[in-house]
Amino acid sequence: MGLLTLLGLRRPNTWEPPTLLDALLASPLAWAVARLYAAILFLRGAPFQPPPGKPPIRVVCLSDTHDDRSCAVPDGDLLIHAGDLTNDGTREGLQRMLDWVAAMPHAEKVVVGGNHDGWFDERLREGLGGGELDFRGVRYLRGEMVTLGFKGGRRLNVYGDGAVPRCGDESHALQYDRDKHPWRGSIPDETDVLVTHTPPRFHRDLGLGCAGLLEEVWRVKPKLHVFGHVHWGHGRESVYYDECQKAYESLMARTWKGPIRDFFLCPAWLDALSVVWYGINSISWKWLMAGPGSNNGGLMVNASVMYGNTGKVRNKAAVVDL
């Protein structure tokens, strides 16, 4: 560990949030545009409103409990757990967490696995207790979609898969190589709610998310995408799948080699200017032309309740009304 890391000026690893010095040494342009983009999203307002004249569906989202059942879980209609229910992934540990989820009052409960939930990976199952799990009405999704019914005749198509880009040794579950990702064409077009363990690239992910998943999400455009895995990415982000978002992702995708290179990388500046231009246009259209409640976007939620890498559950579960 170097001196700057000991002093807290550089992060110790990529699973920690970058410090200001980390960000400026990588790319002052990307740092500035990321903050500008967040401001644009804020000024655009809520990405959607529940349909008028119909009862909203309250979705409660959590992820990365890692065996901890102390998290306060608000009431709602649909409870989603986006993986890493446990630390060791044993059948006994997963059963305890499934019993906890099943005991919640929500009409529907959906879970996917995470890289710490080894029993869900057939390759690891025998060494983690074998046997079977009693899901007790909890819907476990592994590359599947389920249609759920709610009050007022409303329905949601929920697709889930806990697969993650390789992030550890062979004791980690559900891993794939980034260049051989399983997402292309896998998510049904009619998906309303997408549940994955990994984030898509460049959204609440510290740069650790999956580019292949992002490409597939652009194709499907779910109303709500719930994930976890990167604890420090906890929070929510509006998505509109428009030119502003495209320019932002293009800028973030460039290989950064330091602040001096920023001044000579013309495509990066074009991306940055595009974020500004399309951002101003989107805000102007929203407030001057379309008016409040006119947005038709989506929402991405990193629902990790684990506070960073502290091992403590402190983050609140996310609540979304669809």
Secondary structure as GFF3:
##gff-version 3
##sequence-region A 1 322
A	DSSP	alpha_helix	3	6	.	.	.	ID=ss1
A	DSSP	alpha_helix	20	26	.	.	.	ID=ss2
A	DSSP	alpha_helix	28	44	.	.	.	ID=ss3
A	DSSP	beta_strand	58	62	.	.	.	ID=ss4
A	DSSP	beta_strand	78	81	.	.	.	ID=ss5
A	DSSP	alpha_helix	91	102	.	.	.	ID=ss6
A	DSSP	beta_strand	108	111	.	.	.	ID=ss7
A	DSSP	three_ten_helix	118	120	.	.	.	ID=ss8
A	DSSP	three_ten_helix	125	128	.	.	.	ID=ss9
A	DSSP	beta_strand	139	140	.	.	.	ID=ss10
A	DSSP	beta_strand	144	149	.	.	.	ID=ss11
A	DSSP	three_ten_helix	151	153	.	.	.	ID=ss12
A	DSSP	beta_strand	155	161	.	.	.	ID=ss13
A	DSSP	beta_strand	164	165	.	.	.	ID=ss14
A	DSSP	beta_strand	175	176	.	.	.	ID=ss15
A	DSSP	three_ten_helix	178	180	.	.	.	ID=ss16
A	DSSP	beta_strand	193	196	.	.	.	ID=ss17
A	DSSP	alpha_helix	211	220	.	.	.	ID=ss18
A	DSSP	beta_strand	224	227	.	.	.	ID=ss19
A	DSSP	three_ten_helix	231	233	.	.	.	ID=ss20
A	DSSP	beta_strand	235	239	.	.	.	ID=ss21
A	DSSP	alpha_helix	243	253	.	.	.	ID=ss22
A	DSSP	alpha_helix	259	262	.	.	.	ID=ss23
A	DSSP	alpha_helix	266	284	.	.	.	ID=ss24
A	DSSP	pi_helix	285	290	.	.	.	ID=ss25
A	DSSP	beta_strand	298	302	.	.	.	ID=ss26
A	DSSP	beta_strand	318	321	.	.	.	ID=ss27
###
